[in-house]
Amino acid sequence: MANKKKTHWYNYLWIWSIVYFALGFFNILFAWLGMIDFVLPLIFAAVFGNKWFCNNMCGRGQLFWVLGRKAKLSRRKPAPKWLSSKWFRYGFLVFFLTMFGAMIFQTYLVFSGADSLHKAIKLFWTFKVPWKQAYSGSILPDWVAQFGFGFYSLMLTSTLIGLIVMVLYKERTWCTFCPMGTMTQGICKLKTK
């Protein structure tokens, strides 16, 4: 009889991804919680020198696995080799960080009073989707909400890209070029040197 893999509490973090997007849909300020997904992998890589967080605790990767493998929404075909190539991974990381920088700049413009709050989500860094239901003001300054709209856009876009490649190829194809995975891998390489 085959040994069954032991289930840990962190095997259910895919639920966190769903909760995150649900909360952000109703109140954009919850988008700030996504910073956990940005900071923790880098801390784990810097402290432990490995990608344990990415391999075990990434809620998004788990969500792709659950939808792709268990719900059978993936074709489970090998992805093209260029998707995991060094030039594509680092190119996508540079592009992603550039878009993150643009989001920070937009937040700064709202912070400085040079621009007003944009209550919209930008899908694929291009298409503006009105998201007015998610914010009707708070005691916090508008730049806090602007960061939320930008960050939620980033998280939603990257999840949609992940879902597309999950359907077309293997479940966790996104993980082969995920910007966080590329950064944690770089940190691990620096740490071993």
DAJO-V762693 format. One line per field, one symbol per residue. burial: + if it has 24 or more other ideal C-beta (glycine too) atoms within 12 Angstrom, else -. A space follows every 10 residues. Layout:
# DAJO-V762693
burial = ???
This chain:
# DAJO-V762693
burial = ---------- --++-++--+ +--++-++++ ++++-+++-+ ++-++----- +-++++++++ ++++++++-- ---+----+- --++----+- -++--+--++ --+--++--+ ------++++ ++--+----- +--++----- -+++++++++ ++++++++++ +++-+++-++ ++++++++++ ++++++++-- ---
